[in-house]
Amino acid sequence: MVDGTRALVQRLVYAQRPDHEPLHLDNLVPIGRRYKSD
């Protein structure tokens, strides 16, 4: 379940971010914490 969610999040992030914009992992931290709290 977690692996599937992580893959989905990564897919959305890579699809939405512009090529010239670096991937900011800090933006994913709140998402990870939210799922861990469940």
Order of alpha helices (4+ residues) and beta strands (2+ residues): alpha-alpha
